[in-house]
Amino acid sequence: METIPVFKPSITEEEVQAVREVLLSGWLGLGPKTKEFEERFAQFLGVKYAVAMNSCTAALHLAIKVLGIGPGDEVITPSLTFVSTNHAILFEGATPVFADIDPDTLTIDPDDVAQKITPRTRLIICMHYGGHPCDMDELLTVARSRRILILEDAAHACGAKYKGRPAGTLGDIACFSFHAVKNLTTGEGGMVVTNDEEKAERLRKLRWCGINKDTWKRSEVGKHYSWYYEVEELGYKYHMNDIAAAIGLVQLRRLEDLNRKRRQIVSIYNAAFRDLDWLRTPVEKSYVESAHHNYVIKTSFRDPLITHLQNCGVSASVHYIPNHYYEMYRDYCADVPVTEFVWKKLVTLPLYPDMTNADIDTVVNAVTSFRPNQ
């Protein structure tokens, strides 16, 4: 029996052809396709600048760096997230301070954020868990009154909206993930978006070893190649390449349809599970349009349910182990009782656009056939 995965990228012949064209072009690295992808992504969000990276981890790192966060600074952040969110803080020598989450949406709790602020607080990271935007108005109120910056970790939220505005356009800077199983994939990749020209220019240098002109800028096809450049600061090898960008351009055109399919599957799941008293379906607030990156139910029977699903040919996962449980984060402030309570109840069910009706039925039947008291 073939097992239904939790996630699966949606790739068509169009993505394959786009990659083929790049391979035959003779330009595979950071080049014209990356530039086009950045421009199209910025237009899609309605921001001025988008800078493409080789991962969201790299994007988060450089976003924190260009915001000027460093040793001695505190960053309020969720613990219920992938570790990249918090590794990026440590990369720059700052201190993560874990804030609790809303038990319904699993996004960072603005009231708890306010309680965690100290004179050393410079930044709040709000992670749009599962594609559901955080309560941005409340977070902005907390941050602006204290002159604290906000970084949106929109790794799950490509295409999501908060009160009609795209996720990733609400704070001071934002980062997106194009990992293999994200709503928009480039295989691996990430993006930093900003309306600040100076920060965008510095991001472009930092992603390419601190060099002031990348290879494409130094090239004029059919004319001449300028070999000279300056290295203006210590940078990193974080840039995207044109193979990934070519996939991203196709995926961006398809994103609305891909997210629509996700919403349809979520609607089917919600209806099928509505009367099961042993689980809670995901909450979507009336003022948001979730990107539905994942479908996370809550149940007191997490581990036996996951075993049952596996026996039925359905994969399931847990997103995430709270970061402060990892040894390397145990010395950081983590008074987060909601996080510690709710994560033990989380089960991520399969959700991806190419699920067939048979796949969906298999998941529904597997969940509804579970008997929690047996």
Backbone torsions as a table, in degrees:
resi	resn	phi	psi	omega
1	MET	NA	128.3	178.9
2	GLU	-79.1	131.9	-177.6
3	THR	-85.6	135.7	176.9
4	ILE	-77.5	124.1	-178.1
5	PRO	-75.8	165.1	176.0
6	VAL	-72.0	-43.0	-179.9
7	PHE	-131.7	156.3	174.9
8	LYS	-160.8	128.0	179.6
9	PRO	-68.4	149.9	177.2
10	SER	-102.2	104.4	-177.1
11	ILE	-120.0	131.4	-179.6
12	THR	-116.1	178.6	177.0
13	GLU	-62.9	-25.6	-179.9
14	GLU	-64.7	-42.3	176.5
15	GLU	-64.8	-41.1	179.6
16	VAL	-60.3	-44.6	179.7
17	GLN	-65.8	-38.2	179.4
18	ALA	-62.3	-41.0	176.9
19	VAL	-66.4	-41.3	179.6
20	ARG	-58.7	-42.8	-180.0
21	GLU	-62.2	-40.1	177.7
22	VAL	-65.9	-44.7	-179.5
23	LEU	-59.4	-36.0	-179.3
24	LEU	-83.5	-12.3	-176.2
25	SER	-75.0	-23.6	-176.1
26	GLY	88.7	-2.8	178.2
27	TRP	-123.8	105.0	-173.6
28	LEU	-105.3	-23.3	-173.7
29	GLY	-85.5	-151.5	178.1
30	LEU	-65.7	112.4	-173.3
31	GLY	-158.9	-147.1	-171.8
32	PRO	-64.4	-34.5	179.5
33	LYS	-69.6	-38.3	177.2
34	THR	-63.0	-44.5	178.5
35	LYS	-60.7	-43.0	179.3
36	GLU	-64.9	-42.0	179.0
37	PHE	-61.5	-43.2	177.9
38	GLU	-60.2	-44.9	-178.3
39	GLU	-65.1	-43.9	-179.2
40	ARG	-66.7	-38.1	-178.7
41	PHE	-68.8	-40.0	176.9
42	ALA	-62.4	-41.4	177.8
43	GLN	-63.9	-40.9	-179.9
44	PHE	-58.9	-41.7	-179.0
45	LEU	-84.8	-24.9	-174.1
46	GLY	82.5	32.0	175.4
47	VAL	-111.4	167.5	-176.2
48	LYS	-80.6	-36.8	-171.7
49	TYR	-137.0	141.1	173.3
50	ALA	-136.1	132.0	-176.9
51	VAL	-124.0	117.6	-171.9
52	ALA	-85.7	137.2	-178.3
53	MET	-122.0	173.3	178.8
54	ASN	-86.7	-3.2	175.5
55	SER	-167.9	163.5	173.4
56	CYS	-72.8	-27.9	175.4
57	THR	-59.0	-47.0	176.3
58	ALA	-62.4	-41.1	179.6
59	ALA	-60.6	-46.5	179.6
60	LEU	-62.1	-43.4	179.9
61	HIS	-59.0	-51.4	-175.4
62	LEU	-72.1	-30.7	175.5
63	ALA	-61.3	-46.1	178.6
64	ILE	-63.6	-39.4	-179.1
65	LYS	-64.3	-47.0	-177.4
66	VAL	-72.6	-17.5	173.1
67	LEU	-77.5	-7.7	176.5
68	GLY	81.8	22.2	179.7
69	ILE	-84.0	134.2	-177.8
70	GLY	-158.8	-161.3	-178.1
71	PRO	-54.3	136.7	-178.7
72	GLY	92.3	-16.0	-179.8
73	ASP	-91.0	146.2	174.1
74	GLU	-106.5	141.8	178.6
75	VAL	-123.5	118.2	177.8
76	ILE	-81.8	131.0	-166.8
77	THR	-154.4	155.7	174.9
78	PRO	-78.7	153.2	171.7
79	SER	-89.8	-27.4	-179.3
80	LEU	-85.7	81.4	-178.2
81	THR	-161.3	167.8	172.0
82	PHE	-69.3	147.9	-170.7
83	VAL	-62.6	-19.6	178.7
84	SER	-56.1	-37.8	-180.0
85	THR	-54.0	-44.1	-174.0
86	ASN	-94.6	-26.5	171.4
87	HIS	-58.4	-39.0	-177.1
88	ALA	-61.1	-33.2	176.2
89	ILE	-65.0	-45.8	-178.4
90	LEU	-67.6	-32.2	178.7
91	PHE	-53.5	-35.3	-177.9
92	GLU	-98.8	10.1	173.8
93	GLY	77.7	11.2	177.8
94	ALA	-85.5	174.8	-174.9
95	THR	-113.4	120.0	174.6
96	PRO	-75.4	136.6	173.7
97	VAL	-122.1	114.2	-171.7
98	PHE	-80.8	127.6	175.4
99	ALA	-104.1	156.8	-178.2
100	ASP	-81.0	178.1	-173.2
101	ILE	-123.4	161.2	170.3
102	ASP	-71.7	127.2	-175.9
103	PRO	-67.0	-19.3	180.0
104	ASP	-86.4	-54.3	-174.1
105	THR	-91.0	-15.5	-178.4
106	LEU	67.8	14.6	175.1
107	THR	-94.6	162.6	-174.2
108	ILE	-59.1	139.6	-175.0
109	ASP	-89.6	113.3	-177.9
110	PRO	-58.1	-35.7	179.6
111	ASP	-64.7	-40.9	179.0
112	ASP	-71.8	-34.4	175.0
113	VAL	-56.4	-46.9	-179.1
114	ALA	-59.1	-36.0	-179.4
115	GLN	-72.2	-22.9	-174.7
116	LYS	-92.4	-4.7	-177.5
117	ILE	-71.9	135.6	174.6
118	THR	-129.8	174.6	176.5
119	PRO	-59.4	-17.4	-179.0
120	ARG	-92.1	-5.1	-176.6
121	THR	-70.6	123.2	179.7
122	ARG	-116.1	-21.4	-170.7
123	LEU	-149.6	144.4	169.4
124	ILE	-117.0	129.3	172.7
125	ILE	-103.2	121.1	176.6
126	CYS	-110.8	117.5	-177.3
127	MET	-99.0	120.1	-177.9
128	HIS	-79.3	81.5	-170.7
129	TYR	-58.8	129.0	174.9
130	GLY	66.6	8.4	-176.9
131	GLY	95.6	-1.0	178.3
132	HIS	-91.4	114.8	-178.2
133	PRO	-60.1	146.3	174.7
134	CYS	-66.1	170.1	176.1
135	ASP	-77.4	83.0	-169.4
136	MET	-68.7	-36.3	179.8
137	ASP	-59.5	-45.5	179.7
138	GLU	-66.2	-41.6	179.5
139	LEU	-65.0	-41.2	179.1
140	LEU	-65.1	-37.7	177.0
141	THR	-61.4	-45.5	178.8
142	VAL	-62.5	-45.3	-173.5
143	ALA	-72.9	-46.6	-172.7
144	ARG	-66.1	-35.0	-178.9
145	SER	-67.7	-16.0	-177.9
146	ARG	-119.6	8.8	179.3
147	ARG	56.8	44.5	177.3
148	ILE	-105.2	139.8	-179.2
149	LEU	-81.1	156.8	176.0
150	ILE	-126.0	127.5	173.1
151	LEU	-110.0	122.9	175.7
152	GLU	-88.1	116.8	170.2
153	ASP	-87.4	95.0	-175.8
154	ALA	-101.2	30.7	-178.4
155	ALA	-56.4	-33.1	-179.1
156	HIS	-95.8	-4.7	-158.6
157	ALA	-115.2	26.5	-179.5
158	CYS	-68.7	114.6	-177.9
159	GLY	98.6	-6.0	178.4
160	ALA	-75.7	157.9	178.7
161	LYS	-135.4	146.5	176.0
162	TYR	-122.1	112.5	-177.9
163	LYS	50.4	42.2	176.2
164	GLY	86.7	-7.8	-179.2
165	ARG	-104.0	141.3	-178.3
166	PRO	-63.8	135.7	170.3
167	ALA	-57.7	139.2	-177.5
168	GLY	100.2	-3.7	179.8
169	THR	-118.3	12.1	-168.2
170	LEU	-105.6	-26.0	-179.2
171	GLY	-101.2	-154.1	-179.4
172	ASP	-86.8	-26.6	-180.0
173	ILE	-162.5	156.9	-177.8
174	ALA	-145.7	154.9	-179.6
175	CYS	-129.2	138.2	178.3
176	PHE	-119.8	152.8	176.3
177	SER	-111.9	137.2	173.8
178	PHE	-119.5	33.2	176.3
179	HIS	-56.4	164.7	-172.3
180	ALA	-52.6	-33.3	-174.6
181	VAL	-108.9	11.1	179.1
182	LYS	-77.1	168.2	-177.3
183	ASN	-57.5	-36.6	172.5
184	LEU	-121.4	117.9	-176.8
185	THR	-113.7	146.5	167.9
186	THR	-120.3	16.1	-171.9
187	GLY	91.8	-65.8	167.4
188	GLU	-143.3	144.0	178.1
189	GLY	163.7	168.3	177.9
190	GLY	-157.4	174.2	-179.0
191	MET	-149.6	139.5	169.0
192	VAL	-108.6	132.8	178.2
193	VAL	-121.6	143.9	-176.3
194	THR	-160.3	159.4	172.4
195	ASN	-103.7	7.3	-176.6
196	ASP	-100.4	111.3	-176.5
197	GLU	-62.0	-41.3	-178.8
198	GLU	-62.6	-42.9	178.6
199	LYS	-66.4	-38.9	179.2
200	ALA	-62.1	-43.0	179.4
201	GLU	-64.7	-40.0	179.4
202	ARG	-68.4	-38.0	176.9
203	LEU	-58.8	-40.3	-179.5
204	ARG	-65.0	-36.7	177.2
205	LYS	-71.2	-46.1	-176.3
206	LEU	-62.7	-33.9	-178.2
207	ARG	-73.1	-12.9	-176.8
208	TRP	-128.0	57.1	171.1
209	CYS	62.0	19.6	-179.7
210	GLY	80.7	9.1	-178.3
211	ILE	-78.1	138.5	-174.0
212	ASN	-80.8	-13.6	176.6
213	LYS	-139.6	119.0	177.6
214	ASP	-74.5	171.4	-173.7
215	THR	-59.9	-38.7	-179.1
216	TRP	-66.3	-39.8	178.4
217	LYS	-63.7	-29.3	-178.8
218	ARG	-85.2	2.2	-177.7
219	SER	-114.5	137.5	169.2
220	GLU	-127.0	102.5	-172.4
221	VAL	-57.1	128.7	178.1
222	GLY	83.7	-3.5	-179.0
223	LYS	-117.2	-83.7	-179.3
224	HIS	-156.0	164.6	178.1
225	TYR	-116.0	124.2	178.8
226	SER	-94.1	114.0	-172.8
227	TRP	-83.9	-15.6	-171.3
228	TYR	-86.3	139.7	173.9
229	TYR	-154.3	165.4	175.4
230	GLU	-110.9	148.2	171.5
231	VAL	-105.0	107.0	-167.8
232	GLU	-94.4	-19.0	175.1
233	GLU	-163.2	169.6	178.6
234	LEU	-69.8	114.7	-178.1
235	GLY	-119.5	-164.7	-171.1
236	TYR	-137.4	163.7	177.0
237	LYS	-97.1	76.2	-169.5
238	TYR	-117.9	3.9	-171.1
239	HIS	-76.8	156.1	172.9
240	MET	-76.1	165.4	173.4
241	ASN	-119.7	168.8	-173.5
242	ASP	-72.4	-22.6	175.6
243	ILE	-65.2	-49.1	178.2
244	ALA	-63.6	-42.8	-177.9
245	ALA	-63.6	-35.1	178.8
246	ALA	-63.7	-40.6	175.2
247	ILE	-63.6	-43.3	-178.2
248	GLY	-61.1	-37.8	179.4
249	LEU	-63.0	-41.6	177.6
250	VAL	-68.1	-45.0	-179.2
251	GLN	-61.9	-36.3	178.8
252	LEU	-63.9	-39.3	176.9
253	ARG	-65.6	-29.5	-176.7
254	ARG	-92.4	-8.9	-168.6
255	LEU	-56.3	-45.9	-178.2
256	GLU	-58.6	-42.6	-179.9
257	ASP	-70.0	-40.3	178.5
258	LEU	-62.0	-43.1	179.1
259	ASN	-70.1	-31.8	175.5
260	ARG	-62.3	-41.6	178.3
261	LYS	-64.6	-38.0	176.5
262	ARG	-61.0	-44.4	179.8
263	ARG	-61.4	-38.5	179.4
264	GLN	-63.0	-43.3	179.8
265	ILE	-66.3	-41.9	177.3
266	VAL	-59.3	-41.4	179.0
267	SER	-62.4	-40.3	178.4
268	ILE	-65.1	-46.7	178.8
269	TYR	-59.1	-48.2	-176.9
270	ASN	-58.5	-42.2	179.5
271	ALA	-66.8	-40.2	-176.8
272	ALA	-70.0	-31.2	-173.8
273	PHE	-101.1	-0.6	-172.0
274	ARG	-56.6	-38.0	-174.0
275	ASP	-95.1	6.4	177.9
276	LEU	-83.3	112.5	-173.4
277	ASP	-78.7	-4.3	-177.9
278	TRP	-100.6	4.4	175.3
279	LEU	-141.5	160.4	173.5
280	ARG	-119.5	131.3	177.5
281	THR	-79.6	162.7	-178.5
282	PRO	-60.7	146.2	178.3
283	VAL	-95.9	132.2	173.1
284	GLU	-123.2	115.3	-178.0
285	LYS	-66.2	152.6	-175.5
286	SER	-65.2	-23.4	-175.4
287	TYR	-94.7	7.1	178.2
288	VAL	-123.2	159.9	167.5
289	GLU	-122.2	101.4	-175.7
290	SER	-68.6	149.4	172.5
291	ALA	-81.9	-8.6	178.1
292	HIS	49.8	52.8	176.6
293	HIS	-63.7	-40.8	176.3
294	ASN	-137.6	165.0	179.6
295	TYR	-118.2	106.2	-172.4
296	VAL	-115.8	115.9	174.9
297	ILE	-94.9	164.6	176.3
298	LYS	-120.4	132.0	-179.7
299	THR	-154.1	148.5	175.7
300	SER	-78.4	-2.4	-175.7
301	PHE	-116.5	41.1	-172.7
302	ARG	-54.2	-58.4	-171.9
303	ASP	-66.4	-45.9	176.6
304	PRO	-64.5	-32.5	177.1
305	LEU	-65.1	-45.0	-179.9
306	ILE	-61.0	-40.6	177.2
307	THR	-63.2	-43.8	178.3
308	HIS	-60.7	-44.3	-179.8
309	LEU	-62.5	-42.2	177.9
310	GLN	-59.7	-40.6	178.4
311	ASN	-66.3	-21.9	178.6
312	CYS	-94.5	5.1	179.3
313	GLY	82.1	25.6	-178.9
314	VAL	-123.7	121.8	176.5
315	SER	-75.4	150.4	174.3
316	ALA	-147.0	158.5	-176.9
317	SER	-144.2	-178.1	177.0
318	VAL	-130.2	122.6	178.8
319	HIS	-122.5	98.9	11.8
320	TYR	-142.6	171.8	164.2
321	ILE	-69.9	126.1	178.3
322	PRO	-53.8	132.2	-173.2
323	ASN	-60.6	-30.7	-177.1
324	HIS	-71.8	-7.3	173.6
325	TYR	-78.5	-19.9	178.0
326	TYR	-73.4	142.2	-175.1
327	GLU	-52.5	-41.6	-174.2
328	MET	-69.6	-14.9	-179.6
329	TYR	-108.5	3.1	-172.4
330	ARG	-71.3	-14.9	179.3
331	ASP	-88.5	-2.1	-177.8
332	TYR	-97.6	150.4	-176.3
333	CYS	-58.1	124.9	-177.7
334	ALA	-148.3	69.2	174.3
335	ASP	-92.3	84.7	-170.3
336	VAL	-135.2	69.4	-174.7
337	PRO	-63.2	-34.5	178.9
338	VAL	-65.5	-45.9	177.8
339	THR	-56.2	-46.9	-176.2
340	GLU	-67.5	-29.3	177.7
341	PHE	-78.3	-48.1	-167.9
342	VAL	-79.4	-28.9	-175.0
343	TRP	-64.2	-26.5	179.1
344	LYS	-70.8	-9.9	-178.1
345	LYS	-106.0	-0.9	-170.6
346	LEU	-87.1	132.9	174.1
347	VAL	-135.0	123.3	177.5
348	THR	-94.0	119.3	179.1
349	LEU	-93.7	160.7	179.5
350	PRO	-57.4	135.0	175.6
351	LEU	-156.3	113.1	175.1
352	TYR	-160.3	152.2	-169.6
353	PRO	-61.2	-29.6	-175.7
354	ASP	-89.7	14.5	174.8
355	MET	-62.1	133.3	176.6
356	THR	-84.7	167.5	175.3
357	ASN	-58.9	-36.9	178.4
358	ALA	-65.3	-40.2	177.4
359	ASP	-60.6	-47.4	-178.7
360	ILE	-61.7	-44.0	178.8
361	ASP	-61.0	-39.4	-179.9
362	THR	-62.7	-43.6	179.2
363	VAL	-64.9	-46.3	-179.2
364	VAL	-60.9	-46.3	-179.1
365	ASN	-64.8	-37.3	179.5
366	ALA	-65.0	-44.4	-179.0
367	VAL	-67.8	-47.6	-175.0
368	THR	-71.5	-18.6	178.3
369	SER	-85.6	-7.1	179.2
370	PHE	-69.7	135.5	178.6
371	ARG	-116.6	101.0	-171.2
372	PRO	-62.6	-22.8	-175.0
373	ASN	-101.6	12.6	-179.5
374	GLN	-110.1	NA	NA
